[in-house]
């Protein structure tokens, strides 16, 4: 049951907010995370390149450089504890001409200063052996074996679920409208669902972190949204990429990346363009052409034949181009976790550690719980099973035998678990993130109506109330003759 007084309130349910909640829930604290959207991980966390960076690219003098490698190391244990899909496949920064060698050497030295292990410059023969489809004009590359790939929204969700298991509370569709202060100290927050008292607020509001900071008089944070556009390909067939591949980076971008995903898709992108609106997720012909042309420089034989979706995400870039993780100097009890763009995903556990240290310095008592729940039960992933394993599951529960999403082999039971599990799904896209229903080649053309009906049935709402993602995204606007109801499932 919710209360009105908390030790710490975290604003924002992206990877940073979820990581901070995960960290603080390990202490004897009443922790509340507030997220304005119907699910966690609906902003930058759901639309990025899904990479755990090794840490060679960030400036050692900046927070990015200090936190990336620390986070990378911690993640290797967290993914085991929380059963998060992750593959340590390594990354390559590829040089196409002789002048690129000096850049690779600079990145190598920077990585060593950041404490990244295993870095080395590899030659053309090594590259052609490891990546048979790569451009034959390659000269050399920086090899970073500690880089990997992850499902970013499941990373955030798993941390949120573990935080809840350890006593934290998460309230969705709860927007912070103001921060209350008295005598120079934080006293609470005003939301669209009422007021909550607290002595400490963590600002992990992503693209809106500057707006939240202004509520306590912090003016120096300026978030400028930077859009990245992507292509996602169907499960790899004839065209295989084995590692995360980067071109030579620029001052503001790592360039057009070609990478496999943990689900065996291919992802290429992103662009890097500042936009005016913090809600501008539109893809553009110009941007997508730039992505494909960049990918073809790395892989000349790549086509768009197996591309199944395009999308865009926004990075919450601060004017400093660094993370801004610090206590506010205008009021006691307010901690900014802002400007978290790449390598924010990779740095998340280290960001949480630093945030906890700042809170402790501000006076918060961090007393570790004696009975911390370290693990998360692994979700059933029916599409990964052999036919023999599937038969065993169906024998135990017939609901596994009703396949709702044919492209990704997602069962009715998995969707029920996604809805009724901790931090449960309330939208079609929330189901997609938890189960991959709708993530395949037909992009929900077959299973979308079925998932809509299941959500309506399980949440006790009408199909006209089911949303794709946010409040303005109805799936069904009006009924003409009505839908089939549970018969959709009975006949699956």
PARO-256476 format. One line per 2 residues: their letters; for each residue x, y, z of C-alpha. Coordinates in steps of 0.1 Angstrom, whole numbers, plus 5000, padded with zeros to 4 digits. Layout:
<rs>
A) X Y Z ~ ...
</rs>
This chain:
<rs>
XX) 5000 5000 5000 ~ 5013 5034 4991
XX) 5022 5060 5017 ~ 5029 5097 5016
XX) 5062 5100 5034 ~ 5094 5085 5018
XX) 5131 5087 5026 ~ 5140 5092 4989
XX) 5118 5099 4959 ~ 5133 5092 4924
XX) 5118 5110 4895 ~ 5121 5091 4862
XX) 5119 5055 4853 ~ 5146 5051 4827
XX) 5178 5032 4832 ~ 5193 5057 4856
XX) 5162 5060 4878 ~ 5157 5023 4879
XX) 5194 5017 4887 ~ 5192 5042 4916
XX) 5160 5025 4929 ~ 5178 4991 4926
XX) 5207 5005 4946 ~ 5188 5023 4973
XX) 5163 4994 4978 ~ 5193 4975 4993
XX) 5193 4998 5023 ~ 5168 5003 5051
XX) 5150 5031 5033 ~ 5115 5038 5020
XX) 5121 5045 4983 ~ 5096 5057 4958
XX) 5101 5059 4920 ~ 5077 5082 4901
XX) 5074 5078 4863 ~ 5051 5099 4842
XX) 5045 5073 4815 ~ 5026 5040 4818
XX) 5058 5019 4820 ~ 5095 5022 4829
XX) 5120 5025 4801 ~ 5098 5044 4776
XX) 5122 5072 4768 ~ 5159 5071 4757
XX) 5163 5037 4774 ~ 5140 5019 4749
XX) 5155 5035 4717 ~ 5193 5033 4716
XX) 5220 5011 4702 ~ 5217 4985 4731
XX) 5255 4984 4737 ~ 5275 4980 4769
XX) 5305 5001 4760 ~ 5340 4991 4770
XX) 5349 5026 4781 ~ 5377 5037 4758
XX) 5360 5066 4741 ~ 5350 5088 4771
XX) 5373 5115 4784 ~ 5390 5103 4815
XX) 5386 5138 4831 ~ 5348 5136 4827
XX) 5322 5117 4846 ~ 5315 5096 4815
XX) 5351 5084 4815 ~ 5352 5077 4853
XX) 5319 5058 4853 ~ 5318 5038 4820
XX) 5344 5011 4828 ~ 5331 5008 4864
XX) 5296 5002 4852 ~ 5308 4978 4825
XX) 5325 4956 4852 ~ 5295 4956 4875
XX) 5271 4947 4847 ~ 5288 4914 4842
XX) 5275 4902 4876 ~ 5242 4920 4875
XX) 5231 4903 4843 ~ 5237 4870 4860
XX) 5219 4879 4892 ~ 5189 4894 4874
XX) 5188 4870 4844 ~ 5191 4897 4818
XX) 5200 4887 4782 ~ 5236 4898 4776
XX) 5265 4888 4753 ~ 5301 4900 4757
XX) 5309 4899 4720 ~ 5334 4927 4720
XX) 5335 4959 4698 ~ 5357 4972 4670
XX) 5365 5007 4659 ~ 5374 5002 4623
XX) 5399 5023 4604 ~ 5396 5025 4566
XX) 5427 5044 4557 ~ 5462 5050 4570
XX) 5453 5083 4588 ~ 5429 5065 4610
XX) 5457 5046 4628 ~ 5466 5077 4648
XX) 5429 5079 4660 ~ 5430 5043 4670
XX) 5462 5048 4690 ~ 5446 5078 4708
XX) 5415 5057 4717 ~ 5438 5029 4729
XX) 5456 5052 4752 ~ 5424 5069 4764
XX) 5410 5034 4772 ~ 5440 5025 4792
XX) 5437 5057 4812 ~ 5401 5047 4819
XX) 5412 5013 4832 ~ 5397 4993 4803
XX) 5414 4959 4800 ~ 5422 4938 4769
XX) 5424 4966 4744 ~ 5446 4961 4713
XX) 5450 4972 4677 ~ 5442 4943 4653
XX) 5453 4941 4617 ~ 5434 4937 4584
XX) 5438 4899 4583 ~ 5423 4896 4618
XX) 5393 4917 4608 ~ 5386 4898 4576
XX) 5388 4865 4595 ~ 5364 4877 4622
XX) 5340 4897 4600 ~ 5338 4881 4565
XX) 5314 4906 4551 ~ 5334 4937 4561
XX) 5347 4962 4536 ~ 5379 4948 4521
XX) 5395 4983 4524 ~ 5398 4980 4561
XX) 5433 4988 4575 ~ 5431 4981 4612
XX) 5408 4983 4642 ~ 5407 4988 4680
XX) 5395 4956 4696 ~ 5377 4960 4729
XX) 5367 4925 4742 ~ 5348 4937 4772
XX) 5321 4954 4752 ~ 5288 4937 4748
XX) 5251 4938 4738 ~ 5221 4938 4760
XX) 5183 4944 4759 ~ 5182 4979 4774
XX) 5146 4980 4784 ~ 5148 4946 4801
XX) 5179 4959 4819 ~ 5159 4987 4834
XX) 5128 4965 4840 ~ 5149 4939 4858
XX) 5164 4965 4881 ~ 5130 4980 4888
XX) 5115 4946 4895 ~ 5144 4937 4919
XX) 5140 4971 4936 ~ 5103 4963 4942
XX) 5112 4928 4955 ~ 5135 4946 4980
XX) 5107 4970 4992 ~ 5108 5000 4968
XX) 5076 5013 4954 ~ 5070 5024 4918
XX) 5041 5045 4907 ~ 5035 5049 4870
XX) 5016 5076 4852 ~ 5026 5099 4880
XX) 5041 5132 4868 ~ 5059 5156 4892
XX) 5045 5191 4888 ~ 5066 5208 4915
XX) 5092 5203 4942 ~ 5084 5216 4976
XX) 5111 5233 4997 ~ 5112 5250 5031
XX) 5141 5269 5046 ~ 5164 5258 5018
XX) 5156 5221 5021 ~ 5135 5197 5000
XX) 5103 5187 5018 ~ 5083 5169 4991
XX) 5069 5168 4956 ~ 5036 5177 4940
XX) 5022 5153 4914 ~ 4991 5148 4893
XX) 4981 5122 4918 ~ 4987 5141 4950
XX) 5016 5152 4973 ~ 5044 5131 4987
XX) 5068 5141 5015 ~ 5105 5134 5014
XX) 5138 5150 5024 ~ 5156 5138 4993
XX) 5147 5139 4956 ~ 5168 5123 4928
XX) 5163 5140 4895 ~ 5166 5112 4868
XX) 5140 5127 4845 ~ 5160 5122 4813
XX) 5150 5147 4786 ~ 5131 5167 4812
XX) 5158 5168 4839 ~ 5165 5205 4832
XX) 5128 5213 4837 ~ 5127 5195 4870
XX) 5160 5211 4881 ~ 5145 5245 4875
XX) 5118 5238 4901 ~ 5145 5241 4927
XX) 5163 5270 4911 ~ 5190 5251 4892
XX) 5195 5269 4859 ~ 5228 5256 4846
XX) 5215 5222 4833 ~ 5204 5226 4797
XX) 5191 5195 4779 ~ 5192 5196 4742
XX) 5176 5166 4726 ~ 5197 5148 4700
XX) 5179 5125 4677 ~ 5192 5091 4665
XX) 5175 5072 4637 ~ 5179 5034 4632
XX) 5171 5004 4610 ~ 5163 4971 4627
XX) 5166 4939 4606 ~ 5148 4905 4609
XX) 5166 4877 4626 ~ 5200 4872 4610
XX) 5201 4847 4581 ~ 5227 4850 4554
XX) 5242 4882 4565 ~ 5260 4878 4599
XX) 5279 4903 4619 ~ 5298 4890 4649
XX) 5308 4921 4669 ~ 5298 4956 4675
XX) 5314 4977 4648 ~ 5320 5014 4649
XX) 5336 5038 4624 ~ 5362 5064 4634
XX) 5343 5086 4659 ~ 5336 5123 4657
XX) 5335 5148 4686 ~ 5298 5144 4691
XX) 5290 5109 4678 ~ 5304 5074 4676
XX) 5291 5072 4640 ~ 5269 5047 4623
XX) 5271 5015 4642 ~ 5265 4980 4629
XX) 5257 4955 4656 ~ 5238 4923 4663
XX) 5213 4922 4691 ~ 5209 4896 4718
XX) 5177 4885 4700 ~ 5197 4879 4668
XX) 5185 4909 4649 ~ 5208 4934 4631
XX) 5207 4970 4642 ~ 5223 4999 4623
XX) 5224 5036 4633 ~ 5221 5062 4646
XX) 5222 5096 4632 ~ 5231 5125 4656
XX) 5210 5156 4650 ~ 5198 5182 4675
XX) 5161 5188 4674 ~ 5138 5214 4690
XX) 5112 5191 4705 ~ 5117 5166 4733
XX) 5089 5146 4718 ~ 5102 5145 4682
XX) 5106 5107 4674 ~ 5099 5110 4637
XX) 5122 5092 4613 ~ 5132 5111 4581
XX) 5142 5100 4546 ~ 5174 5120 4549
XX) 5183 5105 4582 ~ 5176 5069 4572
XX) 5196 5074 4540 ~ 5225 5086 4560
XX) 5223 5055 4583 ~ 5222 5031 4554
XX) 5250 5048 4535 ~ 5271 5047 4567
XX) 5264 5011 4572 ~ 5273 5002 4536
XX) 5307 5018 4540 ~ 5314 4992 4567
XX) 5295 4964 4549 ~ 5292 4971 4511
XX) 5270 4940 4505 ~ 5243 4951 4531
XX) 5209 4956 4516 ~ 5175 4967 4531
XX) 5158 4935 4521 ~ 5154 4922 4556
XX) 5148 4955 4573 ~ 5116 4952 4593
XX) 5113 4985 4612 ~ 5128 5020 4615
XX) 5127 5041 4647 ~ 5142 5071 4664
XX) 5153 5078 4699 ~ 5163 5110 4717
XX) 5195 5114 4737 ~ 5193 5138 4767
XX) 5225 5157 4759 ~ 5235 5184 4784
XX) 5253 5215 4770 ~ 5285 5202 4787
XX) 5283 5169 4768 ~ 5289 5151 4801
XX) 5269 5135 4828 ~ 5257 5160 4854
XX) 5256 5139 4886 ~ 5258 5162 4916
XX) 5239 5177 4945 ~ 5221 5210 4937
XX) 5237 5241 4951 ~ 5204 5259 4955
XX) 5187 5236 4980 ~ 5196 5207 5003
XX) 5183 5173 4995 ~ 5181 5175 4957
XX) 5205 5154 4935 ~ 5207 5158 4897
XX) 5213 5127 4876 ~ 5211 5145 4843
XX) 5227 5146 4808 ~ 5227 5108 4808
XX) 5233 5099 4771 ~ 5258 5074 4758
XX) 5275 5057 4777 ~ 5247 5060 4802
XX) 5234 5025 4798 ~ 5269 5011 4804
XX) 5275 5034 4833 ~ 5241 5028 4851
XX) 5253 5008 4881 ~ 5282 5032 4887
XX) 5258 5061 4883 ~ 5237 5045 4910
XX) 5267 5041 4933 ~ 5277 5077 4929
XX) 5242 5089 4935 ~ 5240 5069 4967
XX) 5274 5084 4978 ~ 5261 5119 4972
XX) 5229 5112 4992 ~ 5250 5099 5020
XX) 5271 5130 5020 ~ 5239 5151 5022
XX) 5229 5132 5054 ~ 5210 5102 5043
XX) 5217 5071 5064 ~ 5226 5041 5043
XX) 5222 5010 5065 ~ 5223 4978 5045
XX) 5195 4953 5047 ~ 5203 4919 5061
XX) 5179 4901 5038 ~ 5186 4917 5004
XX) 5171 4897 4974 ~ 5200 4895 4950
XX) 5183 4877 4921 ~ 5153 4879 4897
XX) 5136 4848 4885 ~ 5143 4843 4848
XX) 5113 4850 4826 ~ 5101 4821 4804
XX) 5114 4827 4769 ~ 5094 4802 4748
XX) 5111 4812 4716 ~ 5145 4801 4729
XX) 5134 4766 4738 ~ 5138 4734 4719
XX) 5106 4716 4708 ~ 5111 4690 4735
XX) 5113 4718 4762 ~ 5082 4734 4748
XX) 5063 4702 4749 ~ 5072 4698 4786
XX) 5059 4734 4794 ~ 5027 4728 4775
XX) 5022 4695 4793 ~ 5024 4714 4826
XX) 5003 4744 4815 ~ 4982 4744 4783
XX) 4984 4782 4781 ~ 5019 4778 4768
XX) 5004 4759 4739 ~ 4985 4789 4726
XX) 5009 4809 4704 ~ 4998 4845 4702
XX) 5028 4859 4683 ~ 5039 4835 4655
XX) 5069 4855 4644 ~ 5086 4854 4678
XX) 5068 4822 4692 ~ 5053 4840 4722
XX) 5027 4821 4742 ~ 4995 4833 4759
XX) 5010 4823 4793 ~ 5040 4846 4787
XX) 5017 4875 4780 ~ 4997 4868 4811
XX) 5029 4867 4832 ~ 5040 4900 4817
XX) 5007 4917 4827 ~ 5005 4902 4862
XX) 5041 4901 4871 ~ 5059 4928 4892
XX) 5059 4962 4874 ~ 5033 4946 4850
XX) 5026 4956 4815 ~ 4997 4980 4809
XX) 5001 4988 4772 ~ 5007 4969 4740
XX) 5043 4981 4737 ~ 5049 4972 4774
XX) 5039 4936 4765 ~ 5062 4937 4735
XX) 5092 4948 4756 ~ 5086 4920 4781
XX) 5078 4892 4757 ~ 5088 4903 4721
XX) 5052 4898 4710 ~ 5050 4922 4680
XX) 5088 4925 4676 ~ 5091 4901 4646
XX) 5088 4904 4609 ~ 5051 4913 4608
XX) 5056 4939 4635 ~ 5023 4930 4653
XX) 5002 4927 4622 ~ 4990 4893 4634
XX) 4993 4894 4671 ~ 4985 4931 4678
XX) 4947 4927 4680 ~ 4951 4896 4701
XX) 4975 4914 4726 ~ 4950 4943 4727
XX) 4922 4919 4736 ~ 4942 4901 4762
XX) 4951 4934 4779 ~ 4915 4944 4779
XX) 4904 4911 4794 ~ 4931 4910 4821
XX) 4930 4946 4831 ~ 4892 4947 4831
XX) 4889 4975 4806 ~ 4873 4980 4772
XX) 4894 4976 4741 ~ 4889 5013 4734
XX) 4909 5020 4765 ~ 4940 4999 4756
XX) 4969 5020 4745 ~ 4999 5013 4723
XX) 5022 5033 4746 ~ 5012 5066 4761
XX) 4979 5083 4768 ~ 4973 5096 4733
XX) 4979 5062 4716 ~ 4946 5043 4715
XX) 4946 5011 4696 ~ 4908 5010 4690
XX) 4891 5044 4686 ~ 4855 5031 4681
XX) 4838 4998 4679 ~ 4816 4990 4649
XX) 4802 4956 4658 ~ 4823 4946 4688
XX) 4853 4923 4690 ~ 4854 4886 4696
XX) 4864 4888 4732 ~ 4880 4857 4748
XX) 4873 4836 4716 ~ 4904 4852 4701
XX) 4924 4833 4727 ~ 4903 4802 4728
XX) 4908 4797 4690 ~ 4946 4805 4691
</rs>
